[in-house]
Amino acid sequence: VACVTNLKPAKMRGIASSAMLLAASDGSEGVVEKVELLNIPNDVANGELISFDGKEPCEPDEMMKSKGAIKAFERVKACLKVGTSGEALYVNDGKEHKMVSSGGAVTVNSLTE
């Protein structure tokens, strides 16, 4: 499961949380919406940083707590898509960059473009 783990702690339903699971949606709304967690290859160690093919890797902020960091994440989130083979993609300016780990592509089970 892919997670963002450098979030400012916040209470959700009375429980402290400082992480977010990454999932893909088919874009529907309401009870018909289909959501799937992103799959990381089994041989990848817990805590590994995920990157995007063709993009320079970078070190994450220790904690995303500033409004600027949160706005930057919102801009990136708007560019995340699922490709025709179920691979997680960052799509910007017409270019696709696969989300990858040391074990290969990050995918979803059944959602596709």
Beta strands, then each sheet from edge to edge (+ up, - down):
strand 1: 3-4
strand 2: 10-12
strand 3: 15-17
strand 4: 20-21
strand 5: 23-25
strand 6: 35-37
strand 7: 51-52
strand 8: 80-82
strand 9: 88-92
strand 10: 95-101
strand 11: 104-105
sheet 1: 1+ 4-
sheet 2: 2+ 3-
sheet 3: 5+ 6-
sheet 4: 7+ 10- 9+ 8-
sheet 5: 7+ 10- 11+
end
